[in-house]
Amino acid sequence: MASFLNVLCLLGLVIFAAGIALSLLTLANFVFGFTDGLWLRIYFIRFYLFLAVSGILLYILITFRRKDDEKKE
């Protein structure tokens, strides 16, 4: 179970990093106009920020969950 939770934490961090990187890339593309790729248009930044928030929430909820000792109090 601990290894599965570690994989979920890592997955949360990867999703968070991908969301932040893609939102920064989209913002840079909006400012400088590198390409006309559909997935780099400015209205996709909401989706990338959603990925970042979802990833960090997954990481926080797994990392700081209550242990069995704390639930009994």
Steps between C-alpha positions, in 0.01 A plus 500: 500500500784739577654455156163569334467822701853600399407446135190718549713774658743484210210508253362809675835676474537407132151631421577818694829553318341433161218743572737776608736442207217497245339810646831688488558380145150613402554838660832542318334400173226757560752778561754415230285312246730203437247272335132469412464159661151444636620361835711814558215748465430719803161347579670165578678661796192429715541128433872510578438688826233241585763230448743685726244542778382138470856371511599699808176403678566133428850537641383688810211266575722192479799648681318661791228240556417385850667191630307226683625624840360851447155373394437334838523825698 
